[in-house]
Amino acid sequence: MTRDVLIVGGGVAGLSAGVFTARAGLDTLIVDPSAGRTGADAADGSILERNASLENYPGIPAGTDARLYLDMLREQAEAAGCEFRSGRVVDVRPREDDFGIELADGDERAAVRVIAASWSDVSYLDPLDVELIDRGSKTYVGVDEHGRTRVPGLYAAGRIAGRPHQAIVAAGHGSAVALTAIEESDANFYHDWVAPEGYFTGRGREVPPGCEEIDDAERRAREADARDRLAERSAEPLDETPTMHPSVDADE
C-alpha cells in the first residue's frame, strides 16, 4: 500500500503537518517511536514529554501541561484522519514513482511524499541527495522557504529543518510545509474554513474545497462539544510526569 504522505516524527511539527494533509484528503501515516505512548514510555518521542509546563504558546495565557497539549494534538491528528505506526524509520530511498521507507523492525512502507519532522537523528536520509547542515553537535536538513528539500517529494519541518526549538514555531512550520505538500499533490484543497451559512452561497459562490458552511444550530453544537471536550481533558491533572533528559543520571 502506497500512502500519499508519510510523516517521520510525531512531535508538534509532524502532528501539525498531519492535521493539514489528512484534512485535505491525503492518506497520511505518521511514524514515531512513541506513537500511542505517553509519559516515561514516550521518552524517545517529542521533546515536549520533558517539559514541566508549556508557557509560551499563544492563546493559553496561564500555560498548560505540555503532555496534555501533545495528547490533544495527537487526538486532533487522528480525528483528521491520520493513522499512526509505532516505530523508528531507519532508511528512506527514492524509487521510480515514490519512496521506500524501512523501519527498524524490518517493516517496509511506501509513500508518494515524505515529510521529515523527526529530531535529532538524520541518518535515515543518507540514501537521499539532501543538503545537510552541520552546526556543532547538531545536523539540520537544508530546505527552501516552503520546506522543500532538493529531493522532489521530500520535505522537512520543524527542528530538523533548523527552525527554533519552540512549540508554536514547530506547529506553524509543520502546517506550512504540509500546505506545500498539499499544493504539489492532486488534492483539491482551498482552506480548512468552517464558515457561517451563506458566507459563500449567499454571494452566489460554491463552497470551496476544504471548506464548509454550517447553520447557527450546528455552530452552537460544535462550540458546546469543544467546550465539553476541553473541560473533560483538563479537569484532572495527567498522571504522567516529565521525562528527564537522557544525559541526567537517574541515580544522582
Secondary structure, 3 states (H helix, E strand, C coil): CEEEEEEECCCHHHHHHHHHHHHCCCCEEEEECCCCCCHHHHCCCCHHHHCCCECCCCCCCCCECHHHHHHHHHHHHHHHCCEEEECCEEEEEECCCCEEEEECCCCEEEEEEEEECCCCCCHHHCCCCCCEEEECCEEEECCCCCCECCCCCEEECHHHHCCCCCHHHHHHHHHHHHHHHHHCCCCCCCCCCEEECCCCHHHCCCCCCCCEEECHHHHHHHHHHHHHHHHHHHCCCCCCCCCCCCCCCCCC
